[in-house]
Amino acid sequence: MLRPGEDLLRVEDRLWLLTAATGKGVYDFAFDRFFACRRPYGLPDAPIEVIARAGAWPDYAERYRELEAQGVRLVHSPEQHLLATELPHWYPLLEDLTPRSIWFDTPPDARTVEEALGWPVFLKGARQTSRHRKSLSIIEGPEAFRQALEAYARDSILHWQQVVCRELRPLRRVDDTQGADALPRSFEFRTFWWRQQLVGAGPYWWQGTPYSLTPREEQEALALAGEAARRVALPFLVVDVAQEVSGRWIVIECNDGQESGYVGVSPFALWQRVLDVEREREG
């Protein structure tokens, strides 16, 4: 049932977790160092609901079916996983909260993009950007667009994803000290929602110049993220939000909480809050 390196944990007798170390400090968390964990020899007779924290599986649907056959049901079905992770799935629910976007099954020509959005545009795969590289994300015109698509075709992560073009919104900057080809660090925050309750929030850019929210900004940012979480309505959702220069807050993207890095969110506080929510559900 388990793949090499995977571990099945019962945390505080309230939560099942399937974990595996990825080697990424922003993602990994040693649950048994901070919480009471046990590793049962056998599973209960009834299927169990499990949160995976084992990195991003390229074959999520296949892994879901493998585990389900063994009585282990991941918290998100394959359809829910796509809704959480791929912009073409969540965008229709959040169209008025996020930059205007179009996507293509095959690489589009520059004229099509220009007629729909104009220049510049923000370019990404349906699931993610190209490692936060500015030259492959902020596209100023047709020639830069052609070069970016050539790079996407060679990229092991991006070549199989749908191409997404987004309206480039003027975001409030934190600093521009990350390198010539790094995306500018915007005033962006990651929020985690477990059963549509906030369980964690923190700066998206956890390295470099620290930044934080005022009480009013926090209220506005979390209100927007909470509305997005309510609309998408998944068990474990990440919503990233950022502030425009005008002061308006927008949704940057959504993700499956199983796959998302903690960035500036405290993992201990996050999982403590998840356990608290489960305790409250039990009554």
C-alpha positions in Angstrom: 0.0 0.0 0.0 2.7 2.5 1.0 5.4 3.5 -1.4 9.1 3.7 -0.3 9.6 6.5 2.2 5.9 6.9 3.1 4.6 6.7 6.6 1.0 6.4 7.9 0.4 8.2 11.1 -2.5 8.6 13.5 -2.0 12.0 15.1 -3.4 12.7 18.5 -6.0 10.0 17.8 -7.9 12.5 15.7 -6.2 12.7 12.3 -4.8 10.3 9.8 -1.8 11.5 7.8 0.2 9.9 5.0 3.6 11.5 5.1 6.9 11.4 3.2 10.0 13.6 3.4 10.6 15.6 0.3 13.9 17.3 1.4 12.3 20.7 1.2 12.3 22.6 4.4 9.4 24.7 3.4 7.2 21.6 3.0 8.4 18.9 5.4 7.3 18.7 9.0 8.2 16.1 11.7 4.8 15.4 13.2 6.0 12.9 15.7 8.4 15.5 17.3 5.5 17.8 18.2 2.4 15.6 18.5 1.5 12.2 19.9 1.6 9.9 16.9 1.2 6.2 16.5 1.7 3.8 13.6 -1.0 1.1 13.8 -0.2 -2.4 12.6 -3.6 -2.7 10.9 -6.2 -0.4 9.6 -9.8 -0.1 10.9 -12.4 -2.2 9.1 -14.1 1.0 7.9 -12.3 3.2 5.3 -10.3 6.0 6.9 -10.0 9.6 5.6 -6.3 10.6 5.2 -4.5 13.8 4.5 -1.4 13.3 2.3 1.7 15.3 3.0 4.0 13.4 0.7 4.8 16.0 -2.0 3.1 16.5 -5.3 2.2 13.2 -7.0 2.2 13.4 -10.8 -0.3 10.5 -10.8 -2.7 11.7 -8.1 -5.7 9.9 -9.6 -3.9 6.6 -9.8 -2.6 7.0 -6.3 -6.0 7.8 -5.0 -7.4 4.6 -6.5 -4.5 2.5 -5.1 -5.1 3.8 -1.6 -8.9 3.6 -1.8 -8.6 -0.1 -2.7 -6.8 -0.6 0.6 -9.4 1.3 2.7 -7.5 4.6 2.7 -9.4 7.5 1.2 -7.5 10.7 0.5 -9.2 13.8 1.7 -9.6 15.0 -1.9 -11.0 12.9 -4.7 -9.2 13.2 -8.1 -11.9 15.7 -9.2 -11.5 17.8 -6.0 -7.7 17.7 -6.4 -8.0 19.2 -9.9 -10.5 21.8 -8.6 -7.9 22.9 -6.0 -4.8 22.9 -8.2 -5.6 23.8 -11.8 -6.7 27.3 -12.7 -9.1 26.3 -15.4 -11.1 24.4 -12.8 -11.2 27.0 -10.0 -11.2 30.1 -12.1 -14.9 30.0 -13.1 -15.8 30.1 -9.4 -13.5 33.1 -8.6 -13.6 35.0 -11.8 -14.6 38.3 -10.1 -11.9 37.9 -7.4 -8.8 37.2 -9.6 -7.1 38.6 -12.7 -8.7 37.9 -16.0 -7.3 34.7 -17.5 -7.5 32.6 -20.6 -6.0 29.1 -21.2 -5.1 26.9 -24.1 -4.8 23.1 -24.6 -2.1 23.8 -27.2 0.4 26.8 -27.3 -1.4 29.9 -28.6 0.0 32.4 -31.1 0.9 35.8 -29.8 -1.8 37.6 -31.8 -4.5 35.6 -30.0 -3.1 36.5 -26.6 -2.6 40.2 -27.6 -6.2 40.5 -28.8 -7.6 39.0 -25.6 -5.4 40.6 -23.0 -2.9 43.0 -24.5 0.7 43.2 -23.3 2.2 42.6 -20.9 0.7 39.3 -19.6 1.5 36.9 -16.8 2.3 33.5 -18.2 2.1 30.2 -16.2 1.2 26.6 -16.5 -2.3 25.6 -15.4 -0.9 24.6 -12.0 2.3 26.6 -11.5 4.8 29.1 -12.7 8.3 28.3 -14.0 10.1 28.4 -10.7 9.3 32.1 -10.2 11.4 33.1 -13.2 10.5 36.6 -14.3 11.6 36.0 -18.0 9.1 33.1 -18.3 6.3 34.7 -16.3 6.1 38.4 -17.1 5.8 38.6 -20.9 6.2 42.1 -22.5 5.4 41.3 -26.1 5.3 38.8 -29.0 9.0 37.9 -29.2 9.3 37.4 -25.4 6.1 35.2 -25.6 7.6 33.1 -28.4 10.8 32.5 -26.4 8.9 31.7 -23.2 6.8 29.1 -25.0 9.9 27.4 -26.4 11.3 27.2 -22.9 8.0 25.8 -21.6 8.2 23.1 -24.2 11.5 22.0 -22.8 10.6 22.2 -19.2 10.0 18.9 -17.5 7.2 20.3 -15.2 5.5 22.8 -17.5 5.5 21.0 -20.9 2.4 18.9 -20.1 0.4 21.7 -18.5 -2.2 23.9 -20.2 -0.8 27.3 -21.0 -2.4 30.1 -19.0 -2.2 33.8 -19.8 -3.4 36.3 -17.1 -3.9 40.0 -17.0 -0.9 41.5 -15.3 -2.1 43.5 -12.3 0.0 46.2 -10.6 0.8 44.6 -7.3 2.2 46.3 -4.2 5.9 45.4 -4.0 7.9 44.2 -1.0 11.3 44.5 -2.6 13.2 43.8 -5.8 16.4 42.3 -4.4 16.0 38.7 -5.5 18.0 38.7 -8.7 17.6 39.9 -12.2 15.4 37.0 -13.4 13.4 36.6 -10.2 9.8 37.6 -9.9 9.3 40.8 -7.9 8.2 40.0 -4.4 4.7 41.3 -4.0 2.7 41.9 -0.8 1.3 38.3 -1.0 0.0 35.9 1.7 -0.8 32.2 1.9 -3.8 31.0 3.7 -4.8 27.4 4.6 -8.4 26.4 5.1 -9.5 23.1 6.7 -13.2 22.4 6.2 -13.5 26.1 5.3 -12.1 27.3 8.5 -8.9 29.3 8.6 -6.1 27.2 10.1 -3.0 29.1 8.9 -1.9 32.4 7.3 1.5 34.0 6.7 3.7 35.8 4.1 4.1 34.0 0.8 7.7 35.2 0.4 9.2 33.8 3.6 12.8 34.7 2.7 14.2 38.2 2.3 12.8 41.4 3.7 10.1 40.6 6.3 6.7 42.0 5.8 3.4 41.8 7.7 -0.2 42.9 7.7 -1.8 45.7 9.7 -5.1 44.7 11.5 -7.2 46.3 8.7 -5.2 44.6 5.9 -5.4 41.3 7.7 -9.2 41.7 7.9 -9.5 42.5 4.2 -7.1 39.8 3.1 -8.7 37.1 5.1 -12.2 38.1 4.1 -11.3 37.7 0.5 -9.5 34.4 1.0 -12.4 33.1 3.1 -14.9 34.0 0.3 -12.7 32.1 -2.1 -12.6 29.1 0.2 -16.3 29.2 0.7 -16.9 29.2 -3.1 -14.4 26.4 -3.9 -15.7 24.5 -0.9 -13.0 21.8 -0.5 -11.8 20.1 2.7 -8.2 21.3 2.6 -7.6 24.4 0.4 -4.8 26.9 0.1 -5.7 30.4 -1.2 -2.9 32.9 -2.0 -4.0 36.6 -2.0 -2.1 39.8 -2.8 -2.7 43.5 -2.6 -2.6 45.7 -5.6 -1.0 49.2 -5.6 -4.6 50.6 -5.4 -5.2 48.7 -2.1 -7.5 46.2 -3.6 -7.0 42.5 -2.7 -7.1 39.8 -5.3 -6.8 36.0 -5.4 -3.5 34.9 -6.9 -4.1 31.2 -7.0 -5.6 28.2 -5.2 -3.9 24.9 -4.4 -4.4 21.6 -2.7 -3.4 21.9 1.0 -1.9 18.4 0.7 0.7 19.6 -1.8 1.4 23.2 -0.7 4.5 24.4 1.1 4.1 26.2 4.4 6.1 29.3 3.3 5.6 31.9 6.1 2.9 29.9 7.9 3.9 28.1 11.2 3.3 24.4 10.5 2.9 23.6 14.2 0.2 26.2 14.7 -1.5 25.1 11.4 -1.7 21.4 12.5 -2.7 22.3 16.0 -5.6 24.3 14.6 -6.6 21.5 12.3 -6.7 19.2 15.4 -8.7 21.8 17.2 -11.3 21.9 14.4 -11.5 18.1 14.5 -12.0 18.1 18.2 -14.8 20.6 17.9 -16.4 18.4 15.2 -16.4 15.5 17.6 -18.2 17.6 20.1 
